[in-house]
Amino acid sequence: MLSSSKVEVHELIAWELDEYPYRNSAMGCRREMVERAQQKLAERECYATCPALLAEDSESIDYLLAECRQRSDLHAEYEGLDWTLGVVDLRRLLAFQRRLVFTATQPTSHPPQQDDWPRLLSLTIGFRRSTEHHFVHNGSGTGDLDISLHSNNPDLQLRLSTGRGDHLPLFLYGGSPFCEVAELRGRWFLRDGYHRAYRLLQAGVHRIPAVVIHARTIEELGATKPWFFSEEQLFSERPPQVMDFLDEDMVLRYERTAFRKVIRIRVEESLQAFEETDEV
């Protein structure tokens, strides 16, 4: 049983491991697990591209997707991207995330049944994520404003608003609430929604509504963080797949200390000479 200060990590280990200190303490005698996973991968047939977007299923629930396509939050989230909504097969997706992290407070509600499209749509094309946070006022000897926002949501961000008005153009963003699939160079990837996909696959549900992005670059795909699988691994003959997270032979499980997101805001005041070129 996990404590609130611990999380359980599920990491794909058949590919070259990255530098991750929290795994190192868990390896020990488990190195044979890595070797076994790598051997199983070597025996796997080379990856054959298979489109993940299901045209017939997408058409059958288009009456539900059409309403979602009008949502302003979707258009704001994917501005500048080539995107649509459709039904995808989770079993056909590649994974660029190495690790899934599960907390003691992870929701345990029963996932929707396959073909319960309204409930699946609510789960995968939901509304905004929580921006719940704890406000901390840090002491400042100079009198400057110094505050922190502490949150259990690792995707919490402070963003600039494009709107105009008398208020500061800042708002809290809890991260994308959408399950996202992206296609790049003929390969299909799970872009966001890994934990929901894992729970659904565990329950035998593999066809879900999702945002489908036709990416033009690795940046649009989103696989650019140093803790993700590299581009070379993603386009190799035997790339990591979402289904691999359900294969006990391909996953190393271990605990680490839980993290929290901290956004620190420090306001410093000063007087500067005004120049004619400055924008008022």
N, C-alpha and C positions, 0 to 999 in steps of 0.2 A: 504494500500500500504506500503510495507516494505521500510525502508530507507537502505542505504548502510551500516549503522552501526548496523543494526538489522537483526536477522534471525528468522524464524518461526520454532518451534520445533513441531513435531508430535510424541507423545510418547504413546506406548502401556501401558495401565494402569490396565488391568484385573489381572495381576500377581503381586506378592509382589514388591512394589516399592523400588528402591535403593536410596541411599543418593545422592541427586542432588539439590544443593541450588537454581539453576535457576528455578526449578519447584516450589519450596516452595512458592515463591512470587506470583505464578499464581494460586495456589490451591484455597484458600479462600472458597467461597461458591460452588466451583466445586467438593467438596469432594463427593457429591451425585453422580457425574459422575463416580467416581472410584467405588463406591458401586454398581452402576447399571451395570458397565462393569463386575465386579466380579460376579454378579448374573447371567448375561448372559453367562459367561464362565461356571458357575456351571451347567447350563442347557444344555450345549453342550454335544453331544455324545462323548464318549472316543475316542481318536485318534486311527485310524487304519492305519497302514503303507501301503503306496501305492507308488510303484516305480515311480520316477519322470523322469527317462530316457526313452524316447520314441524311441523304436527300429526301427519302420517302418519309422518314419520321419527322423531319423538319417541316415538310409540307403538311403533314397530318395535324400538326399543332400550330400552324401558322396563324390561326385566329387568336391564339394566346400570345405568340411572339410579336404580332403586329402592334399590339397595344404597348408592349414593353419598348419597342423601337422608337416610340415617340417620347420616351422619358428624357427629361433634360439632364438628369444626372449621368445617364449613359453617354449622351452626346458630349457632355463636358469632360467626362473621364477619358474618352477615346478620340478627342479632337486631334486631327492630323493623321490618324491611323485609318487604314482600310479595314473596316470591321462590319460584322453583321451578327445576327443571332441565329442559332441553329441547334440541332441535336447532334451530339457527338458520342463516340464510343470510347470510354475511358481505357479500354483494354488495348487500344491502338496508339496510345500516346507515349511519347518519350518524356523522361524526367530530367530537368537540369538541376533540381535541388538534391543535394546529397543527404540531407537529414530532415526528419520530421521530429518535432518536439511536442510531447504531450504533458499536460499539467494535471494536478490532482483535481482541478476544477473544470476540466474539459467536459463539455456537455455530453450526456449519455442518452439523450432522447432517441427514440427509435426512428431510423431514417424512413423516408417515404418508400412505398412499394414501387417496383418498376411499373411504368405506365400510369402512375398517379401524377400526371403532368402538372396540375395546379400546385400540388405540394412540392414537387421537384423544382418547379419554376421559382417558388417562394424561397427555396433553399439556395438555389444557385444564382438567381438573378435578384437577390434580396435588396434591401435598402441599407442605408448608411450604417457602418459599424460604430461601436461604442467609442466615445471620446472621453469616457470616465477617467478622472485623474485626481491626484492628491496635490494640493497647492502647498508649496513650501516657501516661506520667506527667509532668504539667507541674509545673515547679518552683513552689513557693509560699513566699514569704518569711515568711509568717505562720504556717506550719505547718498551714494548712487543707488538706484533701484536694482536689486538682485533677487530674482525669484526662480523657482524650479517647478516643473510639472512632472510628477511621478505617475507612471501608468503601467498596468500589466499588459497593455496592448503594445507589442513591439513595433507595430506599424504606425503608431501615433505620430503625426507631423504637425508643425505649425506652418501654415501656408499663407501666401499673399492673395488677397481677393482682387479681382479685376474691377469690381464695382467702385463707384465714386460716392462720396458722402462725407459727413462730418466725423465719422468714427474711423479708428485705425483700421486699415485694410488687412486685418489678420484674422484667421479663423483656424480652428483645430480640425484636422482631417484624420479619420480613424483607419484609413487604408481602403483599398477596393473591396466591396462586398460581393463581387461577382466571380463566378468560376470562369476562368479564361483559358482558351485554347488558341495556340498560334501555329501557323504553318510557315515554314521558312525552307526554301530550297527543296521543296517536296517532302519534307519531314514534318510531322505533327507533334507538338509539345504541349504539355500542361503548363500554362503560364502562371496561373494563380488558382488557389482553391485546393491545395494538396491535402489538407486534413479532411475536408469534406469528401474529396474523391476517395481517400483511404477508407473512410467509414462506409461510404456507399458501396465500394467494391467488396468490403467485408460482408455486407448484407446481401450481396448478389445483384446489386443494381449497377449496371454499366452504361446504360444509355441515359444521358442527361442533357437538359438545355444548357447552353453556355454562350458566352461571348466568343465569337470566332474572329481572330485577327489574321490577316494575310500580311505577315511581316516582310519588310524589304531588307532589313539589316539585323545583325545580331543584337543591336541596341534596341530595336523595336521588339524583338523577341523577349528581351528582358534578362537574358542569361549573361549578365556582365559583372556580377558581384564576384569577388575573389573566392568566396566560399561555395560557389556553384561549380558544377562540372565544366571543364573547359570546352571551347568550341571544337577542338580536335577530338575530344571524347564523344561529344554529342553527334558528330558526323563520322564516327568510326564505323567499322563493320558490325560491331556488337555494342550499340549504345545502351545506356541505362534506360529502363522503361518504368512507367508508373506501377505496373503490375509487380515489379521486383520488390516493392515494399511489403508485399504480402507473402513473399517467399522467405521462410525462416533461414534457408541456407544462404541467402544473399544479404542478410541484415544483421548488424551487430547492435545489441541493445545495451544501454548503460545509463546510469543516472549522473546528473550534474546539478550544480546549484542553479536555482531559478534566477533569471535576469528580470530587470524592470527597465522600462524606457524612461530616460530622464531628459527633459528638454529644459535647458537653462537659458534664462533671458537676463541679460545685464544691460541696463540703460545708463550711459555715461553722458553727462552734459558738458558742453564746451562752447566757447564763442569763437567764430571764425570770420575772417574778413569776407565781405560780400563782393563778388565779382560780377561784372555786367553780363558775363556769359552764363551765369548760374540761372537755372530754370526756376521760376517762381511757382 
